[in-house]
Amino acid sequence: MSDLIDDPNMNPKEVSEPLRRAIGERYLTYALSTIMHRALPDARDGLKPVHRRILYAMRELRLASNGGFRKSAKISGDVMGNYHPHGDAAIYDAMARLAQDFNVRYPLVDGQGNFGNIDGDNPAASRYTEARMTAAAEALLDGLNEDAVDFRENYDGTLSEPVVLPAAFPNLLANGSSGIAVGMATNIPPHNIEELIGACLHLIKVPDARDETLLNYVPGPDFPTGGVIVEPRDSIAQAYRTGRGAFRLRCKWEVEDLGRGTWQVVVTEIPYQVQKSKLIEKIAELIQTKKIPILADVRDESADDIRLILEPRSKNVDPHVLMNMMFRSSDLEIRFSLNMNVLIDGVTPKVCSLKDVLRAFLDHRREVLQRRSKHRLDKIDHRLEVLEGLIIAFLNLDRVIDIIRYDDAPKEALMAENWGLKRTRSMSEADYISPLPATGEGELTDVQAEAILNMRLRSLRRLEEIELNRERDALLEEREGLLGLLDSEDLQWGRISEELKETRKQFGRGYPGGARRSQFAEAGVVEEVPLEAMIDREPITVVCSQMGWIRAMTGHIDLTRELKFKDGDGPRFIFHAETTDRLLVFASNGRFYTMQASNLPGGRGMGEPLRLMVDLPNESEIIDLFIHKPGQKLLVASTEGNGFMVTEDEVLAQTRTGKQVLNVKDDVKAEIVRPIIGDHVAIVSKNGKLLVFPVAELPEMTRGKGVRLQKYNMARGRQGTLELDGGLSDITTFDWETGLSWEMGGGKTRHEPDLSDWLGKRAGAGKKAPYGFPRSYKFK
């Protein structure tokens, strides 16, 4: 690299540097620009540059809160052309958000036209809407003409803009803010101005107040859409103390009596930043997928206010159980994250506590007060200088008139004249004592001489002189008060307290929408309610055909009754159940699928394909369908004679894809599932070998290939390939003392009380089945 720099042929205007340093410096510049000038708000006025420029441009256009409206296109155009060299669409979006009363607690823009709604609809184009400032925006700008803050040049140096606004109230917390910068982000909820000012006044009285004490004034956020905050107080205190945390926010709801024991839930306030249309879509999806079976319907009856209707499936449903399920499954309850990452001094990003942010605002207000006082003091000194010259002119009126009439250079003559020796008693017969002009004893300054020359003839009346003396005395008294204010810290904080109280009176409870909207409540302990408790218990008959079409007949019908099926189809599973039951489906892929009996299609038609109700692959076959019994143990086995014992509670699936229990691969498939109702296992192979062994030799597992239940030999097939000689045919369990029974066909049953000859160890080959055992090698 040094060789390149020392190269005499290199252009001196070109600078060579390592790529790592070049990229690092440029990325750091970009990151700092994003943090300071785009994403993070200033702790003093709570605004990002784009919002500050919008308000300042509206002030320059004189769009006062009691004045007329201007087209939004004009406002965004002026902001873009004068102060914010970015896209007008981004500027208009930022301005539109300041006008949305469902997004901003105290709107800073008064919009006329379509500025969007809580459903999530976008504002109309800027050429169709109009806007002006609100009283809250004017309070943020109050003092700009009095040198309250610093100004800087705009992006092209032709104009100037404020670095920060004076901010009469803590707007950062009042309206909140959110943004994503490079490597950091911020998210601050809105609060109530009256509560914030109460905390500020307490912080003025007790500068080292504890963070927990401030919670007596600011108990939590105050969202523009209302809602109920259910976050514990300790958690809120921790969030405000550290600047990071979260708030649980729920909708506000009530039960509306419809008569005759029926009712419905009416939601009147939804959580902050939740779009109503998407919320309704989500709830409708929950109803369609029957994830909340006790909810029958949702309706939107909103007009100017929110009114969402949740209709229960039965009047016997507990409203609190229904709403607790809605809180867990929908955006009727959200967690709003707090990340108080702000520019504490306009430059340095810092995660601040509630106390830090309020202290930054109060320090800013003190600086604003000092600057405004000094500015006013300069104005008073200038006016007193002018008044001094005017009073001298009145005391020496004849000489002044003579100089103006006959002197070729009246201004220089007035300034050269020694007026100190010619002062007489005023026309009001009051003694006149005044400090001498700044140029010397008895001489007028340039400012005083100019004021005398610009004085109108009608001002030469006696009353005008009296008014000048009265104005001078009032200004001297005000000047003395300002000097005392600038010299006393206590007087400054007293004045700030008075200003804050006036702001609280303006934007407090008497202000439209100034009262607290978000309420507080205990979340309570949400108990897990079993699904069975939410469904009306009714008898049904489950029917599943050979082709896998399933339905539920109302009531317990005769199981031998003839039912209708599709052409070429017939019955396979039919049993009595109840709507509160859960059904287990075991498939040849070794997976268990779970279905709710209440979700089965009605029995008037042919039903629906079971494969569509669960994600059962086309290549997998249904092995068994039965009612789930908690605590019941099952024996699962594959075609190659491997298996194990599993509890039914372990095979319940939470999703449509089911739960893998018996691992199978290649040509091996799951073959049988049987409930364990005895102390011994009887297994028979396809070549007629029977083996009996104790259930105790079965391992209990939740998933796996299992262990060898019966041994099968390999034999050479017709094409010379090795094939399994036998394979699992059937398996069952029984009590040893009772013996084993099997169906022989023709309605006859055979009972074998003693199976000692076939008793052996698990994984044995077994012996030829007893005489009279069915040729199908099935126990039933």
C-alpha positions in Angstrom: 0.0 0.0 0.0 2.9 2.4 0.8 4.3 1.7 -2.7 1.0 2.9 -4.2 1.0 6.1 -2.1 4.6 6.9 -3.2 3.9 6.2 -6.8 4.8 9.3 -8.8 2.4 8.4 -11.6 -0.6 8.4 -9.1 -3.1 11.2 -9.4 -2.7 13.4 -6.3 -6.4 13.9 -6.1 -6.9 10.2 -5.6 -6.5 8.9 -2.0 -5.8 5.2 -1.5 -6.7 3.5 1.8 -7.4 -0.1 2.9 -10.8 -1.5 2.0 -11.6 -2.4 5.6 -11.0 1.1 6.8 -12.9 2.6 3.9 -16.0 0.4 4.4 -15.8 0.7 8.2 -15.8 4.6 8.1 -18.6 4.8 5.6 -20.8 2.3 7.3 -20.2 4.1 10.6 -21.2 7.4 9.0 -24.4 5.7 7.6 -25.2 4.1 11.0 -24.8 7.4 12.9 -26.9 9.2 10.3 -29.7 6.7 10.7 -29.6 6.8 14.5 -29.4 10.6 14.9 -31.4 11.8 11.9 -34.0 9.2 11.2 -34.9 6.5 13.7 -34.4 7.7 17.3 -36.4 10.6 18.8 -34.9 13.4 20.9 -35.7 13.1 24.6 -36.3 16.8 24.9 -39.2 17.3 22.4 -39.9 13.6 21.7 -39.7 14.2 17.9 -37.7 12.7 15.1 -36.3 15.2 12.5 -39.1 14.5 10.0 -41.8 15.3 12.5 -40.0 18.4 13.7 -39.7 19.7 10.2 -43.3 19.0 9.4 -44.5 21.0 12.4 -42.0 23.8 11.6 -43.1 24.0 8.0 -46.7 24.2 9.1 -45.8 27.0 11.4 -44.1 28.9 8.6 -47.3 28.4 6.5 -49.2 29.9 9.4 -51.5 26.8 9.8 -52.7 27.7 13.3 -55.1 25.5 15.2 -57.8 28.2 14.8 -57.0 29.0 11.2 -57.6 27.5 7.8 -56.5 24.2 6.3 -54.0 23.8 3.5 -53.6 20.9 1.1 -51.4 18.1 2.5 -49.6 18.1 -0.9 -48.5 21.7 -0.3 -47.3 20.9 3.2 -45.3 17.8 2.3 -43.9 19.6 -0.7 -42.7 22.5 1.4 -41.1 20.1 3.9 -39.4 18.2 1.2 -38.2 21.3 -0.7 -37.1 23.3 2.3 -36.0 21.0 5.1 -36.3 17.2 4.4 -34.8 16.1 1.2 -36.5 12.7 1.1 -39.5 11.3 -0.7 -42.8 13.1 -0.3 -44.6 9.8 0.2 -42.6 9.2 3.4 -43.2 12.7 4.6 -46.9 12.4 4.0 -47.1 9.1 5.8 -45.3 10.6 8.8 -47.7 13.6 8.8 -50.7 11.4 8.4 -49.7 9.3 11.4 -49.5 12.5 13.5 -53.2 13.1 12.6 -54.5 9.6 13.5 -56.1 9.7 16.9 -55.9 5.9 17.1 -52.1 6.0 16.8 -51.2 9.2 18.5 -52.4 10.0 22.0 -52.4 13.7 21.5 -52.5 14.4 17.7 -50.2 17.1 16.5 -51.9 17.5 13.1 -55.6 18.3 12.6 -56.5 16.4 9.5 -59.5 17.1 7.2 -60.4 14.2 4.9 -59.5 10.5 4.9 -56.4 10.0 7.0 -56.8 6.3 7.5 -58.7 4.3 10.1 -58.3 1.7 12.8 -59.2 -1.1 10.2 -55.8 -0.5 8.6 -56.9 1.4 5.5 -54.4 3.8 4.1 -54.9 7.6 4.0 -56.2 9.2 0.8 -53.6 10.7 -1.5 -52.1 14.0 -0.3 -53.9 16.0 -3.0 -57.3 15.0 -1.5 -56.6 15.8 2.2 -56.0 19.0 4.1 -54.3 19.7 7.4 -53.4 22.3 10.0 -51.7 22.2 13.5 -53.4 21.3 16.7 -53.2 23.2 20.0 -50.8 20.5 21.2 -48.4 21.2 18.3 -48.6 24.9 19.0 -47.5 24.2 22.6 -44.5 22.3 21.3 -43.5 25.3 19.1 -44.2 28.0 21.6 -41.1 30.2 22.1 -39.4 29.7 18.8 -39.6 33.5 18.1 -37.9 34.2 21.5 -34.5 32.5 20.8 -35.6 29.5 23.0 -33.6 27.0 21.0 -30.7 26.8 18.5 -31.2 27.0 14.8 -29.1 25.3 12.1 -28.9 25.7 8.3 -31.1 23.4 6.2 -29.6 20.9 3.8 -28.7 23.4 1.1 -27.9 26.4 3.4 -30.6 28.6 2.1 -32.9 28.5 5.2 -32.6 27.7 8.9 -34.5 25.2 11.0 -34.7 24.5 14.7 -32.4 21.8 16.2 -35.1 21.0 18.8 -38.5 22.5 19.7 -39.2 24.2 23.0 -41.8 21.6 24.0 -44.2 22.8 26.7 -45.0 19.1 27.7 -43.0 15.8 27.7 -44.1 14.8 24.2 -41.7 11.8 24.1 -43.8 10.0 26.7 -47.1 11.7 25.9 -47.2 10.4 22.3 -44.6 7.7 22.4 -42.3 6.8 19.6 -41.0 3.8 17.7 -38.2 3.3 15.2 -35.5 0.9 14.0 -31.9 2.2 13.5 -28.7 0.4 12.8 -28.0 -1.9 15.7 -30.6 -0.4 17.9 -34.3 0.3 18.1 -36.8 2.2 20.2 -40.4 1.6 21.3 -42.1 3.9 23.7 -45.8 3.7 24.5 -48.0 6.8 24.9 -48.8 8.2 28.3 -51.3 10.7 29.9 -50.1 14.3 30.0 -51.7 15.1 33.3 -49.9 12.2 35.0 -46.6 13.1 33.3 -46.8 16.7 34.5 -47.7 15.5 38.0 -44.5 13.4 38.0 -42.5 16.4 36.6 -43.8 18.7 39.4 -42.8 16.0 42.0 -39.4 15.7 40.4 -38.9 19.5 40.7 -39.7 19.4 44.4 -37.7 16.2 45.1 -34.9 16.0 42.5 -33.6 12.7 43.8 -37.0 11.1 43.9 -37.0 7.3 43.7 -38.3 5.6 40.5 -41.0 3.7 42.5 -42.4 7.1 43.8 -42.9 8.3 40.2 -45.3 5.4 39.7 -47.7 7.1 42.0 -48.1 9.7 39.4 -47.5 7.7 36.2 -49.0 4.2 36.9 -48.5 3.0 33.4 -49.0 3.8 29.7 -52.2 5.4 28.4 -53.0 4.1 25.0 -55.2 6.1 22.6 -57.3 3.1 21.9 -57.9 2.4 25.6 -57.8 -1.2 26.6 -57.0 -2.8 30.0 -53.4 -3.1 31.2 -53.0 -6.4 33.2 -49.3 -6.2 33.8 -48.3 -6.5 37.5 -47.2 -3.3 39.2 -43.8 -4.8 40.1 -43.2 -5.6 36.4 -44.2 -2.1 35.4 -41.9 -0.6 38.0 -39.0 -2.7 36.7 -39.6 -1.7 33.1 -39.7 2.0 34.0 -36.6 1.7 36.2 -34.5 -0.1 33.5 -36.0 1.4 30.4 -36.8 -2.1 29.0 -39.8 -4.4 29.6 -43.3 -5.1 28.3 -46.9 -4.4 29.1 -49.7 -6.9 28.7 -52.7 -5.1 27.2 -56.1 -6.6 26.7 -59.3 -5.5 25.0 -62.1 -4.0 27.1 -65.2 -6.2 27.0 -68.6 -6.7 28.6 -71.4 -9.3 28.6 -74.6 -8.2 27.0 -77.8 -9.9 28.1 -80.0 -10.9 25.2 -82.8 -12.4 27.3 -84.0 -15.9 27.9 -80.6 -16.9 29.3 -78.7 -16.0 26.1 -75.8 -13.5 26.0 -73.0 -12.2 23.8 -69.6 -10.6 24.4 -69.2 -7.0 23.2 -65.7 -5.8 22.7 -65.6 -2.0 23.0 -61.9 -1.3 23.0 -59.1 -3.2 21.2 -55.4 -3.2 22.0 -53.1 -0.5 20.7 -51.8 -0.8 17.1 -54.0 -3.9 16.4 -55.9 -3.5 13.0 -59.5 -4.3 13.5 -60.0 -5.9 10.1 -57.1 -8.3 10.6 -58.2 -9.1 14.2 -61.7 -10.1 12.9 -60.0 -12.2 10.1 -57.9 -14.0 12.8 -61.0 -14.7 15.0 -62.9 -16.0 11.9 -60.1 -18.3 11.1 -60.2 -19.7 14.7 -63.9 -20.4 14.3 -63.4 -22.0 10.9 -60.6 -24.3 12.1 -62.6 -25.0 15.3 -59.6 -24.2 17.5 -62.1 -22.5 19.9 -65.2 -24.7 19.6 -67.2 -22.7 22.1 -67.1 -19.7 19.8 -69.9 -19.7 17.2 -69.6 -16.4 15.4 -67.9 -12.9 15.3 -69.5 -9.8 13.9 -68.4 -6.2 13.5 -71.1 -3.7 14.4 -68.6 -0.8 14.8 -69.6 2.7 13.7 -67.7 5.7 15.2 -67.0 3.4 18.3 -65.6 -0.1 18.4 -68.2 -2.8 18.8 -67.2 -6.4 18.1 -69.7 -9.1 18.9 -68.5 -12.6 20.0 -71.3 -15.1 20.0 -70.9 -18.3 22.1 -71.9 -21.7 20.7 -74.0 -22.3 23.8 -75.5 -20.2 26.5 -74.0 -22.6 29.1 -70.5 -21.4 28.2 -68.7 -19.4 30.9 -67.9 -15.9 29.4 -64.6 -15.7 31.3 -63.5 -19.1 29.9 -64.4 -17.9 26.4 -62.4 -14.7 26.8 -59.4 -16.4 28.4 -59.2 -18.6 25.3 -59.5 -15.6 23.0 -56.7 -13.8 24.9 -54.4 -16.8 24.3 -55.3 -17.4 20.7 -55.9 -13.9 19.2 -54.7 -10.3 19.4 -57.4 -9.4 21.9 -54.4 -9.5 24.2 -50.9 -8.3 23.2 -47.6 -7.6 24.8 -46.3 -4.0 24.0 -42.6 -3.9 24.4 -40.9 -1.0 26.1 -37.4 0.1 24.9 -36.7 3.6 26.0 -33.7 4.1 23.7 -33.5 7.9 22.9 -31.1 10.7 22.1 -30.8 12.0 25.6 -28.9 15.2 24.6 -29.8 15.2 20.9 -26.6 13.4 20.1 -26.0 10.3 22.3 -28.3 7.3 22.2 -29.1 5.9 25.6 -31.6 3.5 27.2 -33.2 5.7 29.8 -35.4 5.1 32.8 -38.7 7.1 33.3 -36.8 9.4 35.7 -34.0 10.0 33.2 -36.5 11.0 30.4 -38.4 13.4 32.7 -35.2 14.9 33.9 -34.0 15.5 30.4 -37.3 17.3 29.6 -37.1 19.4 32.7 -33.5 20.4 32.0 -34.5 21.4 28.5 -37.4 23.5 29.9 -35.0 25.3 32.2 -32.6 26.0 29.3 -35.6 27.3 27.3 -36.7 29.5 30.2 -33.2 31.0 30.6 -32.9 31.7 26.8 -36.3 33.2 26.6 -35.6 35.4 29.7 -32.3 36.6 28.2 -34.0 37.3 24.9 -36.7 39.3 26.6 -34.1 41.1 28.7 -32.3 42.2 25.5 -35.6 43.4 24.1 -36.3 45.4 27.2 -32.9 47.0 27.2 -33.4 48.0 23.6 -36.8 49.4 24.3 -35.6 51.3 27.4 -32.9 52.8 25.3 -35.5 54.0 22.8 -37.8 55.3 25.6 -34.9 57.2 27.1 -34.4 59.1 23.8 -38.1 59.7 23.4 -38.5 61.1 26.9 -35.5 63.4 26.4 -37.2 64.6 23.2 -40.3 65.4 25.1 -38.4 67.2 27.8 -36.6 69.3 25.1 -39.3 69.4 22.5 -38.7 72.9 21.2 -35.0 72.3 20.6 -35.7 68.9 18.9 -38.2 70.5 16.5 -35.7 73.4 15.8 -32.9 70.9 14.9 -35.2 68.8 12.7 -36.6 71.9 10.9 -33.4 73.8 10.2 -30.4 71.4 10.4 -29.2 69.7 7.2 -28.1 66.6 9.1 -30.7 66.3 11.9 -29.6 62.9 13.1 -25.9 63.8 13.6 -27.1 67.1 15.2 -29.3 65.3 17.7 -26.5 62.9 18.6 -24.0 65.8 19.0 -26.3 67.9 21.2 -25.6 67.8 24.9 -29.1 67.2 26.4 -28.0 66.5 29.9 -27.9 70.3 30.8 -31.2 71.1 29.2 -33.5 68.7 31.1 -36.5 70.4 32.7 -39.5 69.2 34.6 -41.9 67.2 32.6 -45.3 68.4 31.6 -46.8 66.1 34.2 -44.8 68.0 37.0 -43.1 64.7 38.0 -39.4 64.6 38.8 -37.6 62.9 36.0 -34.5 60.8 36.8 -33.1 58.5 34.2 -29.8 56.8 33.5 -27.6 58.6 31.0 -27.4 57.5 27.3 -24.8 54.9 26.3 -22.7 57.4 24.2 -21.8 59.7 27.1 -23.3 62.3 29.4 -26.2 64.1 27.8 -25.8 62.5 24.3 -28.2 60.4 22.3 -27.3 57.1 20.8 -27.8 56.2 17.1 -30.9 54.1 18.1 -32.4 56.9 20.1 -31.8 59.5 17.4 -33.4 57.3 14.8 -36.4 56.7 17.0 -36.9 60.5 17.5 -36.7 61.1 13.8 -39.3 58.4 13.2 -41.7 59.7 15.8 -45.1 60.9 14.4 -46.4 64.3 15.0 -49.5 63.0 16.6 -47.3 61.5 19.3 -46.4 64.9 20.6 -49.4 65.2 22.8 -49.2 65.2 26.5 -50.8 61.8 27.1 -48.1 60.2 25.0 -45.4 61.4 27.4 -47.4 59.9 30.3 -47.6 56.6 28.5 -43.9 56.6 27.8 -43.1 57.1 31.5 -45.6 54.4 32.4 -44.1 52.0 29.9 -40.6 52.7 31.1 -41.5 52.1 34.7 -43.2 48.8 33.8 -40.2 47.7 31.8 -37.8 48.6 34.5 -39.9 46.5 36.9 -40.0 43.6 34.5 -36.2 43.9 33.9 -35.5 43.7 37.6 -37.7 40.6 37.8 -35.9 38.9 34.9 -32.5 39.6 36.4 -33.7 38.1 39.7 -35.1 35.1 37.8 -31.8 34.5 36.0 -29.8 34.7 39.3 -32.1 32.3 41.2 -32.4 28.6 40.5 -35.4 28.3 42.8 -37.2 31.1 41.0 -36.6 29.3 37.7 -38.0 26.0 38.9 -40.9 27.9 40.4 -41.6 29.5 37.0 -41.3 26.1 35.2 -43.8 24.7 37.7 -46.3 27.4 36.9 -45.9 26.9 33.2 -46.4 23.1 33.6 -49.5 23.7 35.7 -50.9 25.9 32.9 -50.1 23.2 30.4 -51.8 20.6 32.6 -54.9 22.8 32.8 -54.9 23.1 29.0 -54.4 19.5 28.1 -55.5 17.7 31.3 -58.9 16.2 32.1 -60.7 19.2 30.7 -59.1 18.8 27.3 -61.1 16.7 24.8 -59.8 13.2 25.2 -57.5 14.3 28.1 -58.9 11.8 30.6 -57.2 8.5 31.1 -58.3 5.9 28.6 -56.4 2.7 29.5 -57.5 1.1 32.7 -55.7 -1.3 35.0 -56.9 -4.7 36.2 -55.6 -8.0 37.6 -54.9 -10.6 35.0 -55.9 -13.4 37.4 -54.9 -17.0 37.1 -55.9 -18.5 33.8 -56.6 -22.2 34.4 -56.2 -24.6 31.5 -59.7 -25.6 30.7 -60.0 -29.1 29.1 -61.6 -29.1 25.7 -64.3 -31.5 27.0 -65.5 -28.8 29.4 -66.2 -26.4 26.5 -68.4 -28.8 24.5 -72.0 -29.9 25.1 -71.8 -33.6 25.9 -74.1 -35.5 23.5 -74.1 -39.1 22.3 -73.0 -39.9 18.7 -72.2 -42.9 16.6 -68.9 -42.7 14.7 -69.0 -44.3 11.3 -65.9 -44.8 9.1 -66.0 -46.6 5.8 -63.5 -48.8 4.1 -62.4 -45.9 1.8 -61.9 -43.7 4.8 -65.0 -41.5 4.8 -66.0 -40.5 8.3 -69.1 -39.1 9.9 -70.9 -38.8 13.2 -74.6 -40.0 13.5 -76.6 -38.2 16.2 -77.4 -40.5 19.2 -76.4 -44.1 19.8 -77.9 -46.0 16.9 -78.0 -49.8 16.5 -74.6 -50.9 15.4 -76.1 -53.6 13.2 -78.3 -51.2 11.4 -77.7 -50.9 7.7 -76.2 -47.6 6.6 -75.7 -45.9 3.2 -72.2 -45.7 1.7 -70.8 -44.6 -1.7 -70.8 -47.1 -4.5 -68.1 -49.7 -4.0 -67.7 -48.7 -0.3 -68.8 -50.2 2.9 -68.5 -50.1 6.7 -65.2 -50.6 8.5 -65.4 -48.9 11.9 -68.6 -48.1 13.8 -68.9 -47.5 17.5 -70.7 -45.4 20.1 -69.0 -42.2 21.4 -69.8 -38.7 22.8 -69.0 -35.3 21.4 -66.5 -34.7 24.2 -64.4 -37.7 23.2 -61.1 -37.5 21.3 -60.5 -40.1 18.6 -57.1 -41.7 17.9 -56.2 -42.9 14.3 -53.2 -45.2 13.9 -51.8 -45.4 10.4 -49.4 -47.7 8.6 -46.7 -45.1 8.7 -46.5 -45.5 12.5 -48.1 -42.1 13.3 -51.0 -41.4 15.6 -53.5 -38.7 14.6 -56.0 -37.0 17.0 -59.4 -35.8 16.1 -62.1 -34.2 18.2 -65.4 -36.0 18.0 -67.4 -32.8 18.0 -65.6 -31.7 14.8 -66.7 -34.7 12.8 -69.2 -34.0 9.9 -72.8 -34.7 10.4 -74.4 -38.0 9.6 -76.9 -36.8 7.0 -74.5 -37.2 4.1 -71.7 -39.6 3.4 -69.2 -37.7 5.6 -65.8 -36.4 4.6 -62.5 -38.1 3.8 -60.5 -38.7 7.0 -57.4 -37.9 5.0 -58.6 -34.3 4.6 -59.3 -33.8 8.3 -55.7 -34.9 9.3 -52.6 -34.8 7.1 -52.6 -38.6 6.4 -50.4 -39.4 3.3 -52.1 -41.2 0.4 -49.6 -44.1 0.6 -50.5 -44.7 4.3 -53.4 -46.9 5.3 -55.7 -46.6 8.4 -54.8 -49.4 10.8 -57.3 -48.6 13.6 -59.7 -45.9 14.8 -60.8 -45.8 18.5 -61.7 -43.6 21.4 -58.9 -42.2 23.5 -58.9 -43.4 27.1 -56.6 -41.4 29.4 -54.1 -43.8 31.1 -54.8 -46.7 28.9 -51.7 -48.6 27.6 -51.4 -49.7 24.0 -49.3 -52.4 22.3 -48.1 -51.3 18.9 -46.3 -53.7 16.4 -45.0 -53.7 12.9 -45.1 -56.3 10.1 -41.6 -57.6 10.9 -42.6 -58.4 14.5 -41.2 -55.4 16.4 -43.2 -53.5 18.9 -43.4 -51.9 22.4 -45.9 -50.6 25.0 -47.0 -46.9 25.0 -49.5 -44.9 27.1 -52.3 -43.3 25.2 -51.5 -39.9 26.7 -48.2 -40.0 25.0 -49.6 -40.6 21.5 -52.0 -37.5 21.5 -51.1 -35.2 18.7 -51.5 -31.4 18.9 -51.4 -30.8 15.1 -52.9 -32.2 12.0 -49.6 -33.8 11.0 -50.0 -36.3 13.9 -47.3 -37.8 16.1 -44.7 -40.4 15.1 -44.6 -43.2 17.6 -43.6 -46.5 15.8 -40.6 -46.0 13.6 -40.8 -47.9 10.3 -38.8 -47.8 7.1 -38.5 -49.4 3.7 -41.1 -52.1 3.2 -41.9 -52.4 6.9 -45.2 -51.0 8.0 -47.1 -50.5 11.2 -49.5 -53.5 11.5 -51.4 -53.6 14.8 -52.4 -51.6 17.8 -54.1 -53.3 20.7 -55.1 -52.1 24.2 -53.3 -54.0 27.0 -56.0 -55.7 29.2 -54.1 -58.6 30.6 -50.8 -59.9 32.0 -49.7 -62.0 29.0 -49.2 -61.4 25.2 -50.2 -63.9 22.5 -48.8 -63.3 19.1 -49.4 -65.4 16.0 -47.4 -65.3 12.7 -48.7 -65.7 9.2 -47.2 -69.2 9.0 -49.3 -70.3 12.1 -46.7 -70.1 14.8 -48.1 -69.0 18.2 -46.0 -67.5 21.0 -47.1 -66.5 24.5 -45.0 -64.4 26.9 -45.6 -62.1 29.9 -46.5 -58.4 29.3 -43.7 -57.5 31.8 -41.2 -58.4 29.1 -42.5 -55.5 26.9 -40.6 -52.2 27.3 -42.6 -49.0 27.7 -41.5 -46.3 25.2 -42.8 -43.1 23.7 -41.2 -43.6 20.3 -38.9 -46.0 18.6 -38.6 -49.1 16.4 -39.4 -51.3 19.4 -38.1 -54.7 20.4 -38.4 -58.1 18.7 -41.7 -59.7 19.7 -41.5 -62.9 17.6 -38.7 -64.4 15.5 -39.3 -65.0 11.8 -36.9 -66.9 9.5 -35.8 -65.8 6.0 -36.7 -68.1 3.1 -35.8 -68.1 -0.6 -38.7 -67.0 -2.7 -39.7 -68.1 -6.2 -37.4 -65.6 -7.9 -34.5 -66.5 -5.7 -34.7 -63.5 -3.4 -34.7 -63.9 0.4 -38.1 -63.2 1.9 -39.5 -63.2 5.4 -40.9 -66.6 6.2 -44.0 -65.6 8.0 -44.4 -62.2 9.5 -46.9 -60.8 12.1 -50.5 -61.8 11.6 -52.2 -60.9 14.9 -51.5 -60.0 18.5 -53.6 -59.8 21.6 -53.3 -59.7 25.4 -55.1 -61.8 28.1 -55.1 -62.9 31.7 -53.2 -66.1 32.3 -55.6 -67.4 34.8 -58.5 -66.9 32.5 -57.0 -68.3 29.4 -57.4 -67.3 25.8 -60.4 -67.4 23.5 -60.8 -67.0 19.8 -63.5 -67.1 17.2 -63.7 -70.2 15.0 -66.2 -69.0 12.6 -69.9 -69.8 12.2 -70.6 -68.0 15.5 -68.5 -70.5 17.5 -65.8 -69.5 20.0 -63.1 -71.8 21.4 -61.5 -71.3 24.8 -58.1 -72.6 25.7 -57.5 -72.4 29.5 -54.0 -73.7 29.5 -51.4 -72.2 27.1 -48.3 -73.6 28.9 -47.1 -75.4 25.7 -46.8 -72.1 23.9 -45.4 -70.1 26.8 -41.8 -68.9 26.1 -39.5 -65.9 26.1 -40.2 -62.8 24.0 -38.5 -63.0 20.5 -39.0 -66.7 20.3 -40.3 -68.4 17.2 -43.3 -70.1 18.9 -45.1 -73.4 18.2 -47.8 -74.5 15.8 -51.1 -73.0 16.8 -53.6 -75.3 18.7 -56.0 -77.5 16.9 -59.0 -75.5 15.7 -57.2 -72.2 15.4 -58.6 -70.2 12.5 -56.9 -70.5 9.2 -56.8 -66.7 9.0 -54.5 -66.7 12.0 -56.6 -63.9 13.6 -57.8 -64.0 17.1 -61.1 -62.5 16.1 
